[in-house]
Amino acid sequence: LASVLLSFELIAQNYDESKVPSYILPDVLESQNKMKIANVKDWESIRRPEILALFEENVYGIMPKKFDNSNFKIKNENKLSMNGKAHLKELEISVSNNNQTVIINLVLFVPTRAKKPAATFLLINNRGKNNTSPTRDTISGFWPAEQVIDAGYAVAAFHVNDAAPDDKNNYRNGVLRLYPEQLKADNGMKAIGAWAWAASRIMDYFEKDKDVDASKVILTGHSRGGKASLWAAAQDTRFAMCVTNCSGNTGAALSRRRFGETVKVINTTFPHWFADNYKKFNDNESALPLDQHMLVSLIAPRPVYVTNASEDLWADPVGTFKSVKEAEKVYELYNVKSGLPQSIPAINMPFVKPPLAYHIREGKHDMTFYDWAQFIKTADLYFNRQ
Ligand code: GCU
């Protein structure tokens, strides 16, 4: 019966622009006590921390900052992988707290010919581990390591299941063993919070690896992984740039539009992703003290690359673009001009200029060689590598 009800609800989702309810977005530049935020100082000291706390409390849950210790171990290394083009390192990043240890496996390729330390793309892999094969027996557009290496970047990935299995019955068996108090709290983090936390632990490692330029790490995620890449980059300002590919509901798309996936649907289908408090907003988006444009804004003035796919209405392309446009206000505070067009660009017409880059690719919900080629262009522009 539950699955019948659920599929009924999924069918009932709105894909008709004329049925989008009218809504008022919370003003990213007005604090909760109605103060207008007009400069970087007030943004960074008042409004930014306030918004971070709102997302922690109401959506993604608390992000624990402390742990007892961490260790990095090289499991395997090949200085001549990819026909000598890359130096492969396979690492175990183990983090302990509360007498528990979690191990996050990292695959890292560093370009042999490019200048070191290298700017690095880090993927939060939410799909099959074969996509990030260290032996390169599978080559896929989801993590096109050769393409990234050829562009002169290092490329790394970890799998979400190492941090929190993506399953409502097993998500506790990972990072959450280190923070059992989170499981009891209504604002405790769950799987997506744990994935974001793991990305920061990898950043801790990058800061120690002389081949990686930790000041030039581009955190990348697709869909549920793109929700996590935004949340991680919002929290952890060490990430220089964020890519959020087809991240949709509770990623880059505006929740209040209720177009495609809604808060109720996501909380019902994936009860293990967000804090329990988020369920209060099921069919009640207008009560949220935030919307997803504010998550993008938290990354300012660092660049964010946002994408959609033409056949992926579930992720609400129009609502995603509107959200990115709203975030421009915060970049303006920093005097970083966004050149985004007024309305959503045509299909396959990428707008790659930082700080806010966007494209809608023809085709399905996926991350492809084409998408990565655009991310690389934005990173090249931002890091002056073109
Ligand atoms: C489902 C889910 C989305 C998610 C997507 C994915 O479609 O409803 O919110 O983004 O899976 O991760 O591919």
Residues whose N, C-alpha, C, O or C-beta is under 5 A from the ligand:
A	BS01	GCU	H222 S223 R224 C246 S247 G248 N249 E261
